[in-house]
């Protein structure tokens, strides 16, 4: 008996028909999962039982005790038949959405010519997994999504890619072959495309095997990047590892510690407490964690410490009172201040949070650094719809008066990021963020308050907004508008632009400058209707020809009045 071999190979033109069938099958698989989940929903089961009762009662098919054992089975056919219209209705309601998704996938830019599309770029590839000649699964990684940027001197390679198709046959999923298929595609893409920085993938709760595979491969969900400060917490903890004299304690209530800091060695100065399974009224051994946090802080080794809590909103829900949570943080902050600097209390909150207004008051802490994460799509929207760029390109008062009210509209922000159908401006590309930095000095007065907007990249950390890749088109568009507006300037505006150091004649195809000889010749040319610069000898006068209707008599118009 020969041993069957498992292998991963590149797509070949002979695989075209099979791949197209599998792509359509994978897109429609979510429909079956959605239908099965709907069948076992409590409301659907209640509706099915009510319909079955009505049909059985109408047809009088209740059990008959005088017919023996078979008499008890009389309602079963109608009970099963009543489920058929319910199943049909659920499929009829769900099918149009999934058919639209499948149609969108089958009409994708790669489906016209699979072989040419996935061989045009070194980082692209369509990989097929086989076991003993049998089809197991496929993965298609497209590095053409970030198309080449045309430049006069060079073509810049793409820095991002997207997984367009990912499917493994159901009988092979328990073996974990999908993880080998994903790691192979990623390794080949990063080796072939050195400039590649990030790979995006589409996730669906209806396909848990793909979601688990992406999580095991250290993919970060878009929700974490756009709606939380997880990347900021990760950067803070990584920088803390470089300070061996400072002990850091991470208390996780919301996100798994592996999402915040993937690798924590036993010799690290960071201690992690995973309390995600500590839920009141659900966990038998649940206990109030406030006392445990106090014990950890008080028993820590002498020196500076750093306390990170993720997140304060979940902890507040566990405590059950906002006032008690505020009092707890006040007591915890006093313990931390008793330690030598640089001891810090770092609190992660999810917006909107009822605790944030209380914790940002000077009465809680005179010194404060607050970091608020915003998606880059918000700045692009402001630049496009309101023609307002971040300072110094726009006046600070104008920008902040427009930016702050819009940033509080959670629904509008989600629409900008995800779109109505998941195809929004920031969907799947949340590797860059805008961070609103608020700093308050130790005196707690208004004059010690500063606010700035900075950029943040997962690869470069803090940076200027002009360095963000997804905002470059905004700055390029602004520069193009400035160049085009030069042709509309008046003479006075041109003089002002010269005073400002801007030459309006630098980008024209003809010469507008005059030499000294040309300027002297122009000064000697007499201008028309200027009388040669000589004043008129005769005095000025007005000549008027009276009209026939004019009343020019010298009589007093008021002589009939007795004044």
PAKOL-369490 format. One line per 3 residues: number of its first residue (from 1); their letters; for each residue x negated, y negated, z negated of C-alpha. Coordinates in steps of 0.1 Angstrom, whole numbers. Layout:
PAKOL-369490
NUM = a = X,Y,Z  ...
END
This chain:
PAKOL-369490
1 = xxx = 0,0,0  -15,-33,11  -16,-62,-13
4 = xxx = 4,-92,0  -15,-125,2  -3,-159,-9
7 = xxx = -17,-189,11  -10,-226,17  -16,-237,53
10 = xxx = -10,-267,75  21,-271,96  19,-258,132
13 = xxx = 42,-266,161  56,-231,160  70,-239,125
16 = xxx = 91,-268,138  125,-250,138  121,-234,104
19 = xxx = 109,-266,88  138,-286,101  162,-260,88
22 = xxx = 146,-259,54  146,-298,51  183,-298,57
25 = xxx = 189,-269,33  169,-287,6  189,-319,10
28 = xxx = 222,-300,7  210,-279,-23  219,-308,-46
31 = xxx = 256,-305,-35  258,-269,-48  242,-279,-81
34 = xxx = 265,-309,-85  296,-288,-78  285,-261,-103
37 = xxx = 280,-287,-130  314,-302,-123  331,-268,-126
40 = xxx = 320,-264,-162  328,-300,-172  353,-300,-201
43 = xxx = 378,-322,-182  377,-300,-152  383,-269,-173
46 = xxx = 412,-286,-190  427,-296,-157  423,-260,-144
49 = xxx = 440,-245,-175  468,-269,-173  474,-262,-136
52 = xxx = 472,-224,-143  497,-227,-170  521,-246,-147
55 = xxx = 518,-221,-118  521,-190,-141  551,-205,-158
58 = xxx = 567,-214,-125  562,-179,-110  570,-162,-143
61 = xxx = 538,-142,-143  532,-140,-180  521,-107,-195
64 = xxx = 546,-78,-197  542,-55,-227  565,-28,-213
67 = xxx = 541,-22,-184  512,-10,-204  477,-22,-199
70 = xxx = 483,-35,-164  510,-58,-177  484,-78,-195
73 = xxx = 466,-85,-162  495,-102,-145  484,-138,-150
76 = xxx = 448,-132,-139  453,-135,-101  472,-168,-105
79 = xxx = 445,-180,-130  418,-174,-104  439,-188,-76
82 = xxx = 445,-220,-95  408,-227,-96  405,-227,-58
85 = xxx = 422,-261,-52  402,-275,-81  369,-263,-65
88 = xxx = 380,-275,-31  388,-310,-45  354,-313,-62
91 = xxx = 336,-303,-31  357,-326,-10  348,-355,-33
94 = xxx = 311,-348,-36  303,-336,0  304,-370,18
97 = xxx = 277,-385,-4  253,-356,1  260,-354,38
100 = xxx = 250,-390,41  218,-383,22  211,-353,44
103 = xxx = 218,-373,76  194,-400,63  167,-374,57
106 = xxx = 171,-357,91  169,-391,108  138,-401,90
109 = xxx = 108,-414,109  89,-381,106  116,-359,120
112 = xxx = 112,-370,156  78,-354,159  66,-336,128
115 = xxx = 32,-325,141  22,-360,154  36,-378,123
118 = xxx = 17,-358,97  -16,-357,116  -18,-394,125
121 = xxx = -33,-403,91  -60,-384,72  -41,-386,39
124 = xxx = -8,-373,55  0,-336,56  28,-311,59
127 = xxx = 19,-279,40  36,-245,41  33,-219,14
130 = xxx = 37,-182,24  35,-150,5  28,-119,26
133 = xxx = 41,-137,57  73,-147,40  82,-184,37
136 = xxx = 80,-197,1  81,-235,3  68,-267,18
139 = xxx = 57,-301,8  53,-332,31  31,-361,20
142 = xxx = 33,-392,41  4,-418,38  20,-438,66
145 = xxx = 45,-454,43  20,-482,35  13,-490,72
148 = xxx = -19,-504,84  -23,-541,78  -34,-557,111
151 = xxx = -63,-579,107  -85,-597,132  -116,-579,121
154 = xxx = -105,-546,106  -77,-522,98  -72,-517,61
157 = xxx = -62,-482,51  -31,-475,32  -33,-474,-6
160 = xxx = 0,-455,-13  18,-424,-1  51,-408,-6
163 = xxx = 63,-372,-9  91,-370,17  100,-333,14
166 = xxx = 94,-309,-14  111,-275,-15  104,-240,-29
169 = xxx = 127,-210,-24  148,-202,-55  134,-167,-60
172 = xxx = 98,-181,-63  105,-210,-87  100,-191,-119
175 = xxx = 64,-182,-109  54,-219,-109  42,-218,-73
178 = xxx = 56,-254,-68  29,-267,-91  2,-251,-70
181 = xxx = 18,-265,-38  19,-300,-53  -16,-300,-66
184 = xxx = -30,-287,-33  -12,-315,-13  -24,-342,-38
187 = xxx = -60,-329,-37  -61,-329,1  -46,-364,3
190 = xxx = -70,-380,-22  -100,-363,-6  -91,-373,29
193 = xxx = -81,-409,21  -105,-425,-4  -85,-457,-5
196 = xxx = -54,-439,-16  -44,-450,-51  -9,-439,-59
199 = xxx = 16,-412,-46  53,-418,-51  80,-391,-52
202 = xxx = 118,-390,-53  133,-375,-84  167,-361,-90
205 = xxx = 183,-346,-122  200,-321,-99  167,-305,-91
208 = xxx = 151,-298,-125  123,-276,-111  109,-306,-91
211 = xxx = 113,-330,-120  94,-306,-143  67,-302,-117
214 = xxx = 62,-339,-113  60,-345,-150  34,-317,-154
217 = xxx = 14,-334,-127  13,-367,-148  38,-385,-125
220 = xxx = 52,-416,-143  89,-423,-138  100,-456,-123
223 = xxx = 123,-463,-153  94,-463,-177  74,-487,-156
226 = xxx = 102,-512,-149  121,-512,-182  95,-506,-209
229 = xxx = 60,-515,-219  46,-480,-218  16,-489,-196
232 = xxx = 8,-518,-220  9,-494,-250  -13,-470,-232
235 = xxx = -39,-497,-224  -39,-509,-260  -45,-473,-273
238 = xxx = -72,-467,-247  -90,-499,-258  -86,-489,-294
241 = xxx = -106,-457,-288  -136,-479,-281  -134,-493,-317
244 = xxx = -144,-464,-340  -140,-487,-371  -103,-492,-364
247 = xxx = -79,-464,-371  -47,-463,-350  -15,-446,-358
250 = xxx = 12,-439,-332  48,-431,-344  69,-419,-315
253 = xxx = 107,-421,-318  116,-427,-281  90,-415,-256
256 = xxx = 69,-383,-259  34,-391,-270  20,-374,-239
259 = xxx = 37,-401,-218  21,-429,-238  -14,-413,-242
262 = xxx = -18,-381,-222  -51,-369,-238  -59,-373,-275
265 = xxx = -89,-353,-287  -92,-341,-323  -122,-364,-328
268 = xxx = -103,-395,-317  -96,-423,-341  -59,-422,-330
271 = xxx = -34,-402,-350  -1,-393,-334  32,-386,-351
274 = xxx = 58,-370,-328  92,-376,-344  114,-373,-313
277 = xxx = 133,-343,-328  141,-362,-360  177,-372,-354
280 = xxx = 202,-379,-382  232,-356,-384  217,-333,-358
283 = xxx = 185,-321,-375  190,-301,-406  156,-311,-421
286 = xxx = 160,-348,-412  145,-373,-436  140,-410,-437
289 = xxx = 107,-417,-420  101,-451,-437  86,-435,-468
292 = xxx = 63,-413,-446  50,-444,-427  43,-462,-460
295 = xxx = 23,-431,-472  3,-430,-440  -6,-467,-442
298 = xxx = -15,-466,-479  -36,-434,-476  -55,-445,-446
301 = xxx = -93,-448,-449  -107,-482,-459  -111,-506,-429
304 = xxx = -89,-521,-402  -58,-502,-390  -34,-504,-361
307 = xxx = 2,-493,-364  22,-487,-332  59,-478,-334
310 = xxx = 79,-467,-303  105,-478,-305  120,-501,-332
313 = xxx = 155,-498,-317  156,-460,-322  142,-464,-358
316 = xxx = 169,-490,-365  196,-465,-353  182,-438,-376
319 = xxx = 181,-462,-406  216,-475,-398  211,-511,-407
322 = xxx = 193,-540,-389  188,-558,-422  171,-528,-438
325 = xxx = 150,-523,-407  138,-559,-409  130,-556,-446
328 = xxx = 110,-524,-438  89,-541,-411  83,-571,-435
331 = xxx = 70,-547,-462  49,-528,-436  34,-561,-423
334 = xxx = 23,-571,-458  5,-538,-462  -13,-543,-429
337 = xxx = -23,-579,-437  -40,-566,-469  -64,-547,-446
340 = xxx = -95,-564,-430  -91,-578,-395  -84,-569,-367
343 = xxx = -55,-550,-383  -23,-552,-362  14,-542,-362
346 = xxx = 25,-533,-326  63,-528,-321  78,-516,-289
349 = xxx = 114,-527,-282  137,-520,-253  157,-549,-239
352 = xxx = 182,-560,-249  173,-555,-286  191,-570,-316
355 = xxx = 158,-569,-336  137,-590,-313  152,-624,-322
358 = xxx = 146,-616,-359  110,-603,-355  100,-633,-334
361 = xxx = 109,-659,-360  80,-677,-378  94,-666,-411
364 = xxx = 85,-630,-402  50,-637,-390  34,-671,-383
367 = xxx = 11,-656,-357  27,-636,-328  19,-622,-294
370 = xxx = 50,-611,-275  47,-593,-241  78,-590,-220
373 = xxx = 75,-568,-189  93,-579,-157  94,-561,-123
376 = xxx = 75,-578,-94  108,-577,-74  121,-605,-96
379 = xxx = 93,-629,-85  98,-619,-49  135,-627,-52
382 = xxx = 128,-661,-67  103,-669,-40  128,-659,-12
385 = xxx = 161,-671,-25  151,-701,-47  118,-711,-30
388 = xxx = 102,-711,-64  68,-696,-70  51,-691,-104
391 = xxx = 30,-720,-117  9,-738,-105  25,-734,-71
394 = xxx = 57,-747,-86  63,-771,-115  64,-753,-148
397 = xxx = 97,-768,-159  114,-758,-126  100,-723,-126
400 = xxx = 109,-714,-162  144,-729,-160  151,-706,-131
403 = xxx = 131,-676,-142  143,-672,-178  181,-671,-171
406 = xxx = 177,-647,-143  154,-624,-162  182,-619,-189
409 = xxx = 206,-605,-163  199,-568,-167  224,-557,-141
412 = xxx = 209,-580,-114  174,-569,-123  183,-533,-118
415 = xxx = 200,-541,-85  168,-558,-73  146,-529,-84
418 = xxx = 167,-499,-75  192,-512,-50  228,-501,-47
421 = xxx = 217,-468,-31  183,-463,-47  165,-482,-19
424 = xxx = 159,-514,-37  128,-536,-35  110,-519,-63
427 = xxx = 122,-483,-59  94,-459,-62  66,-485,-61
430 = xxx = 65,-497,-97  27,-496,-101  25,-534,-107
433 = xxx = 43,-556,-132  47,-592,-142  41,-598,-179
436 = xxx = 55,-628,-198  30,-636,-225  41,-657,-255
439 = xxx = 14,-667,-280  21,-685,-313  -7,-698,-335
442 = xxx = -12,-691,-371  5,-724,-382  38,-713,-368
445 = xxx = 45,-748,-354  59,-755,-319  26,-772,-308
448 = xxx = 9,-738,-313  32,-721,-289  20,-711,-254
451 = xxx = 37,-692,-225  21,-678,-194  31,-653,-167
454 = xxx = 3,-629,-158  1,-598,-135  -6,-562,-146
457 = xxx = -17,-534,-124  -19,-497,-135  -53,-495,-119
460 = xxx = -69,-528,-127  -51,-538,-159  -44,-575,-165
463 = xxx = -50,-597,-134  -38,-629,-117  -4,-628,-100
466 = xxx = -22,-635,-67  -40,-602,-70  -9,-581,-70
469 = xxx = -5,-562,-37  33,-565,-37  32,-603,-41
472 = xxx = 6,-610,-13  33,-615,13  48,-642,-9
475 = xxx = 15,-662,-10  9,-655,28  44,-668,36
478 = xxx = 38,-700,15  5,-707,33  22,-703,67
481 = xxx = 49,-727,57  23,-753,47  5,-750,80
484 = xxx = 36,-752,101  49,-783,81  18,-803,92
487 = xxx = 33,-808,126  64,-825,110  44,-850,89
490 = xxx = 48,-887,96  19,-911,98  22,-920,61
493 = xxx = 23,-884,51  -9,-878,72  -26,-906,53
496 = xxx = -16,-890,20  -28,-856,31  -62,-871,40
499 = xxx = -64,-886,5  -56,-852,-9  -85,-837,10
502 = xxx = -63,-818,36  -72,-822,72  -40,-819,93
505 = xxx = -60,-816,126  -80,-785,116  -57,-759,131
508 = xxx = -48,-775,165  -60,-765,199  -71,-800,210
511 = xxx = -93,-828,196  -76,-856,177  -107,-873,164
514 = xxx = -122,-905,179  -158,-915,182  -171,-949,171
517 = xxx = -171,-961,208  -136,-949,213  -124,-967,182
520 = xxx = -140,-1000,193  -124,-998,228  -90,-991,213
523 = xxx = -94,-1022,190  -100,-1044,221  -68,-1034,239
526 = xxx = -42,-1063,237  -9,-1051,224  23,-1062,244
529 = xxx = 47,-1088,230  22,-1100,204  16,-1135,220
532 = xxx = -21,-1129,219  -22,-1135,182  -12,-1172,187
535 = xxx = 17,-1189,167  46,-1206,184  43,-1245,187
538 = xxx = 81,-1252,188  102,-1252,157  127,-1225,153
541 = xxx = 163,-1233,161  197,-1217,166  217,-1222,199
544 = xxx = 254,-1215,196  281,-1217,223  315,-1223,206
547 = xxx = 344,-1200,214  378,-1213,224  393,-1199,192
550 = xxx = 369,-1216,169  383,-1244,146  356,-1270,146
553 = xxx = 376,-1301,134  362,-1322,106  394,-1324,86
556 = xxx = 394,-1314,50  412,-1281,48  422,-1289,12
559 = xxx = 435,-1325,17  471,-1315,10  462,-1304,-25
562 = xx = 467,-1328,-54  435,-1323,-72
END
